[in-house]
């Protein structure tokens, strides 16, 4: 099957000319510039797994995360544990074809970095070489501090991830938010540890608002909240959750569209028109010519 569609650069807001002008003025986001946004204008972050979505997100986002959530969102896995380096590299390459100005960060999948700092460096350097992304993200707090230092001092920018950590779901007994007050001290200690180790930002997932606020105040690197607090230095959501592609989403997700219903309607209309032979109509077909 062939297609003539291309990745559109048309801004997706009500004033295309103004959006084009704003995008033209937008500078390529770097690690130092991202870190310098601590306490400043909130950082806009979204996931993307394809070139087309990356192009759309790139118009507005400061950071695009190629998250290991792609295992669930794209590949239908029950969790993120089955995601491989090959998955992340393939989708990272796709996103880099669509993103031009946002900072692109790629997740390190489960099992690719925990064994040792050396193994982590081998896989992280491969990720950057094969995708041309700027930075990697890895889950873990104090226990990953040594690895973060090993990577960051060898030219690999690191975004840390603390709080609810999906890759540790088996240990935690599922996807459980951190809300108990007796857990606060440990999460704050994790935040301080990853900052001291050299992470330039930290994702804070699935924690009580008060805890997210305390973490944000405790560190001098940007905190990126997901199911955390509006007081974080930035926010991130899974793109497909945000646009309403799935009927059920976590409590912390606000749906800014209803793509599932739109897609269902489009598919149903297409199927009906195929069956009643109203598609393809004359305008969707090629006419014969006398000669080539």
N, C-alpha and C positions, 0 to 999 in steps of 0.2 A: 504494500500500500504506500502510495506516495503522498506528499503534502507540500503545499507551497507556502505554508505559514512560516513566519520568522519571529525572532524575539523582538517584540515591539519596545521602542524606547519612549513611547508616548506617555507623558505623565498621567497618573490616574487620579487627578483631582479636578475640581470644577473649573479652574482657570489654567488651561494648558500652557499658555504663553508665560504666565508668572511662574508656573512650576518648572518650565524649561529654563527660565532665567535663574531660578534658585538652584537648580541642579547644576547648571554651568558654573555657578559660583562655589559650589560645594567642593571642598578640598578632599583629597584622598586621606582617609583616616589612618593614622599611624599609632603604634603602641604608646609612644610618649604623649601624643595628643589625647589619646583615650584616657590614659592615667591622669592627665592634667585636668580632666573634667570632674574630678572629685569635688563634690560640694557645689558644682556649677549647674549648668542647664542639664536636665535629666537626659541620660543616654537611652536612645531608642534601639532596642535589639529584637531581632526575630530570627527564627530558624528558616532555613531553605535547604532543599535537597536536589533541586533541578535548576538548570540554567534560566529557564523562563521565569520561574518564581524569584530567583535571585535578582534578575533584572528589575522586576517590579519592586521588590523590597529595597533594593539598592538606592532607589530614588529618595527614600525617606529614612533609612536606618543608618545608625552609626556603626553597628556591628551586625554581621550575619553569622549565626552559628549553624554549622553543619552538625546537628546533634545526633547522637546515637539513637535518639527517639525515632529515627528513620526505620529502625527495625520494626517498630509497631505501626508507624504511620504509613510507610511505603510497602514494607514486606510482610505485614500481617503477623508478625511474631507476637507472642503473649507478653514479652518484656524485652529489655534491651540486652540481655545476657548472650544472645546468639549472634550479635553483630560482630563482624570480623573487620580486620584491617582492610581487606579488599572492598568490603561494603563502603567503608568510610572514605577510602581513596577514590573510588569510582564516583561517589556523590560529591566529594570535595572537588574533583576535577570539573564536574558539571557546573557546580556553583561558581567556580572561578571563571568559567566562560561567560557567566551572566553578570557578575559583580565587577564594578569598576572603581568605586570610591569607598564603600563600606569596608571596615576591617573584617576580614574573614577568618573565623576561628573554627577548627575542626576538632570534634571530640575524639579522645583516645578510647577505643572500645575496651570492654572488660577483658582482662587477661593480657593486655598489651603493655602494661606499665608497672604492675604491682610487684613483679618478681624481684627487680633490682633497678637501681638508677641506670645501670649500663643497658639493660634490656629496654628500659623506657626511652633512653636516648636513641638507641638503634631504631626503634619503631617511630618515635617522634620525628627524627631526622628524615626517615623514609617518607613519612606523611608530608612533611614540608617540601621535600624534593619532588615528590610525584604529583602533588596537587598545586604547589606554589602558593599555598595559604600563608598567612602571616604568623599565626599562633595556634597552639593546641590548648584544649581544655582537658583536665583530668579531675576525677572525683577523689576526695579525701582531704583530711585536715592534717593534724599533727603527724600522723603516721606516714604522710607523703611529703613532709617537709624536706627531708634529705633528697628525695627525687626531684622536687621542684628546684632546689638549689643547684643540683647537678645539671638540670636542663637549662635553667635561666643563665647560668654562668658559662654555658657553652653555646649561646646564641639562639636558644629556642624560647621565645616568649610563652609564658604560661598563664592561663586563666584557671584559677582553682574553683572548686565546687564543694560546698559544705551544706550542712543541714540535712534535709532529706536527700539521700543519695540512691538513685534507682538501681545502680549496679550492686548495691549491698542489700537488696530487697530480701534475699534469702536469710541473711543474718538478722535483719530487722523484723522479719515476719510479714513482709508486704510493704506497700507504699504508705508509710506512716508519717504524718506531720509531726514536727518537734514542737510540742506545746507545754510540756510539763516544766515547771519552773526549776526543778532540780537538774534539768538538762541544759539550762541556759549557759552555765559556766563553761561546760565542755565545748559548746559551739563557739562561744566567744574566744576561748583558747585556741580553737582550730583556726579561726579567722586571723588572729594575731600570728599564729605559727606560719600560715601560708604567706602572709605579707612579709614576715621576716625572712622567709625562705626565698623570696624573689618574685612571687606572683604579682602581675601588674593589675589584676582585677580578680574579684571573687563572686561567683554565682551563689546566692543564698536562696535555697529552695525549701518550700514547705515548712516554714517556721512561724511561730506566733508573732504578731505585729510588734509587740514589745521587744522580743528577742532580736528581730530584724533591725529595729531602731538602735538597740544597744550595740549590735555588731557594726552598723554603719558608723556610729560614733567612735568605736574602738579602733578602727583602722584608717590609714591614710591612703588606701587604694579604693577605687570605685567598687561599690557593692551593686550587683545586678540581681534584682529581686524577681522571683517567680513563686507566687503564693507566699509572699513575705509582707512588705510594707511599701506604701507610697513614699515613705521617707528614704528609701534606698536611692542610690545615685543613678540608677537606671532600671528598666524593666525588660523582661523577655517573655515571650510566649511562643508556643509551637504554632507555626503559621496555619496549619490545617485546622487546629482547634479554634484559632482566632477568627477564621473566615466561615466557620460553621460547616465544615466538611463532614463532621461526625455528630451523631445525635446526642451522644453522652460525653461530657467533658468534665474535668476536675472542677471543684468549687471555685478555684481561683481564676478560672478562665472567663473572660467576657467575650461573647461572640459578637463580632462586628459585621457579620453577614450570615446568610443561610444558603451556603453553596450546595449542601446536600439536596435540599428541596428543588433548587434550580436545576441541578444535574438530573435528578430523578424525572423532573418534568420534561427536560430536553430529550432524555433517552426514551421516555414513553411516547413523545410526539414523533420522534424519528421512527420507532418501531411501528407505530400506527400508519405512518405515511408509506413505509416500505410495504406493509401488508396490503394497503389499499391502492398501491401503485401510483400515489401522487408524488412520490419522490423516487428517482430524480425527475424534476420538471424540465421543460425545454431549456430554461436558463442555466441548468446545471449540467448540460450535455454539450458535446462537441459536434459541429456540423461538418458534413463531408465537403471536401474541396475537389475541384476538377483535376488539380495537379499538386504535387508536393511543394 
